[in-house]
């Protein structure tokens, strides 16, 4: 049995699909919520309702589990998100998992994760990585580049912002930060293959797409695929941060996350041949997998996001 935390998320749903296709039994940890959980449709997934910090609920979730995929993250929840939840929840999950005899944890982190980072999310990821390394439980930590695909936070969020801001689109200075986007299906394949990759136990693995792109190049490709044209204006990150914090407060359902500014403050890349060398997989190029952005009424999507509280 495999337990996936964050299984209702964009990456979690893709991973669950891959694991079930490979013949594994999968259980998803669901956070208590008044909304209907967004589980993969038509797939035999077990579900356990529990907060990540609820020891009793986690004990029920790990019964019979051999491997945990820990995908829970709060970086997209805005300035009001409690980043300590990820740290405390991981500690609790590890303690309960060790008591239950779970054999391995696979943690999804970010390129640039470092406990000494000046950026809150990357600092939290670095702290969680250290907690896992010191836990004594067999682990694999996967540091990923920005993940894109249908219903993502990255390209879809960018298209919504473009629709909300006509004529202009703002990028943080200097606009040439390098990123290495990886397609969600490639990342899900890598994660699922880790079950059979014993040599990557007790390792930190960095993965990204097959190309380094500047944020300006990425933005232009998203505009092209989404059928929009905006003049790109590069401004100081401090100004963008003020706008992002204000908009997160006023419109929490809209993709203004300050995390973007932190992520784009430095290059976020790894070895360009890492995925092919470690997994024998040639990842998809960014421009080859953007069809999901075509034909969408992005103006309507933007208005819905502005109304959502």
N, C-alpha and C positions, 0 to 999 in steps of 0.2 A: 504494500500500500504506500502511496505517495501523498504527502500533504502539501498543498500549495497555499501559502498566505498571499493575499493580494490577487487571488484567482479571478476576481470580478473585474480587474483592471485590464487595460489595453494589452499589456504584455502577458499577463496571467491567462487571459482567455486563449491567446495563441499557443502558449505553452501547454495548457490543458488539452487542447485539440491534438497537439503533436504527441503527447504522452498517451492519450487514449488510442490514437491511431497505431502506436507502437505496441499496444496490447497491455498497458499498465492500468492498474486500478488507481483512481485518483479521488482524493477528498479535498474539498476547498473550504478554507476557513472564512466564514462570513461575519463581517462586523455588524452588530445590531443596528438596524436603521429602519426608519419609517418607509423607506422606498423599497420597491421590489428589486432583489439582487439581480445583477446583470451577468448571469451565468451563460456559458455557451449553450445555444439552443439545440435540443435534440440529442444531447450527449449524456451518457450514464455517469454523472458526477455525483458523488456523495457530498453532502453539505453539513457543516457543523457551525452553529451560531456561537460566536464568542468574541469578546474584545481581546486584543493582543496582550493586554496586561492582566487578564482574568485567569488566574492559575487553575481554578476548577474547570472552567470551560476548555482551557488548553489541554488539561489531562484527558478529557474526553476526545479531543481532536487528535491526539497522538497515539491512541490505542491501535496497536497493530501496524504502526507506520515504520517504514525502514528508512525513507529519505524525505527530508523537508526541503522544499524550494521556498526560500524566504524572499518574497518580492514586495512586501509591504513597505510603502514609503509615503511621506507626507509632503514632499516638495511641491506638489501641484495644488496644495490646499490653501495657499496664500499666506499673508503675514500673520494671520491669527492661528495658524497651525501650531500645534504643540510638538516641536521637534523632539522633546524629551520622551514622548510616547514611543518613538522608534527605538530609542536606547533602552528604556525600561522594559518595553515589550520584548525586545530581543533577549535580554537577560532572563526574563521569566520563561520565554519559549525554550531557551537552551537548558535551563534547569529542569523543566518538565520533560523535555525530550531525553535528557540523560537518564532521568529516573525511569523512563519508559523503555530505554534501550534502543532509541533511534540510532541508526548506524552512520548517518551522514547528513550534513546540512549544506545546501548550495545557496549562497547569498548573492543577490544581484545588487551591485554597487555602481558607482559612476567613475569614469576617467577623471582624475584629479582629486579623488577622495583622499583626505589627509587630516588626521586629527589636529594638526596644527594650522589648518587652513583658516584664512580670515573670513571665508564665506560660510554661513551657518549650515547650509545643507551638506556641503562637501565635508565640513568638519564633523557633522553628525555621522555621515557615512564612514568616515575614517575611524571614529570612535567605535561604531558598531563592528567594523572589520576587526579592530583590536580585541574587542570583547569575544568575538568568535574565535580568533586565533588563540586566545588564552583559555578558552573554555575546556580544552581537552577533547572536544568532540571532533571527529574527522570532518573536514570541510573542504569546499572549493569556493573561492570568492571570485566572482566574475565582474570586472570593471568594464562597463559598456560605454560606447559612444552614444550620442543622441539617437534614439530609436524612432523610426518613422514608419507610417503605414496608415491604413484607414482607421479613423477615429482616434488618432494619436493626439498628444498634447502639443507636438512640435509643429508639423506642417499645417494641420487642421487649425490649430490655434492661431498660427500666423495668417492664414487665409481669412479667419474671422476678424482679426485685427485690421487687415487691409480693407475689408468691407465696411468696418466701423469708422475708419479714418479715410475719407475720400481725398483724392489728389496727392496726398503725401504719405510716406511711411518712414518712420524714424528708426535709425539703427545707431547703436552705441559706438562712439568714436573708438578706434579709427576705422571700423568697418571691415577690417581684413583679418579678424580673428579666425583661425583655422579650426574646423570641426570635422568629424569623421562619421557621418550618419550611417547607421546600420539598419537594414530592413528588418521589421519585426519577425517575419517568417524565418529569416536567417538566424536571428538571435534565438528564437524558440527552438530551432533545429540544434543549435550549439548547446543550449541548456539541456535538451532531452538526451543528446549524445553523451553528456557527461556521466550518465548512469553507467556507461560501458567504458569509461576512460579512467581507469584506476591510477594511471601515472599522474593525473592532475589533482589527486588528493593532496591536501595540505599545501595547495598552491593558490596564488593570486594570478588570475588570467585576465589579460587586457584584450578586448576585442573591439573592432570598429569596421566600417565599410572599406571598400577597396580604393578610396580616393580621399585626398585632403581637399576640402572646399572652404572658401571664405564665407562668412555669413552673408556678405553681399551677393556672392554667386548663388547661394542657397535661396536667398530671398527672391532673386530674379527668376529662378527656376520655378518656385512656388507661384509667383505672379503669372508666369506663362501658363502653367498647368491649370490654374484656377480661372484663367481668362480675365485677369484684371491688370490694370497698369497704374502704377503709382510712382511718383517721383521720390527717389530715396534721398533722405536728408540725414546726414550723420551729425549727431549732437553729443554733448558730454554725458557720460553715464550717470552723473549725479543728478542731472535734470530729468533723465528718463526714470531714475529711481523714485524721485518725488512723485512723478505722474503715476508710476506703477503702484506705489503704496496707496495713493489716494483712490485710484480706480479699483484696486482690490477691496478697499473698504466700502466703496459705493456700490460696486457691482461684483460681488464675490463669485458669481457664476460665469464671469468673463475671463479670458486667458491673459491677464496682465501680470502673471507671477513674477515677483522680484527674482525668483530663481533663475530666470533667463539671463538677467543682467550679471548675476554672479557667475553663471556658467560661461558666459561669453567674455568675461574679463580677461581670460587667458586662452591660449590654444588648448584644445582638448583632443589630443591625438595619441595614437599608439603605433606600434609597428604595423606598417601597411600590409605586410604579408602574414600577420599573426593568425588570422582565421584559417587561411589555406594551409599554413605550416602546421598548426596544431590539430586541425580537424579535417583537412583535405576537402574543404568547402570553398568554392569561389563565390563570395558574397555579391549580391546584386548592386549595380551602380544606382546612384540616387535618382537620376533622371528616368531610369527604366521602370520605376515602380510608383509613378505619381498619377496614374489614371484615375484614382479615386477622388482626386481634386477637381476633375472635369465635370461640367454640367450641373454643379451644385449651386443652389440659390444662396450664395454666401451672405447677401444682404439680410435675408430672412433669418439665417443662422445667427448673424450678429445681433439682430434685434431680440431674438429669443434669449441670447446670453445676457444682454443688458437688463432684461426683465427678470431674470432668475435671481432669487435671493438664497 
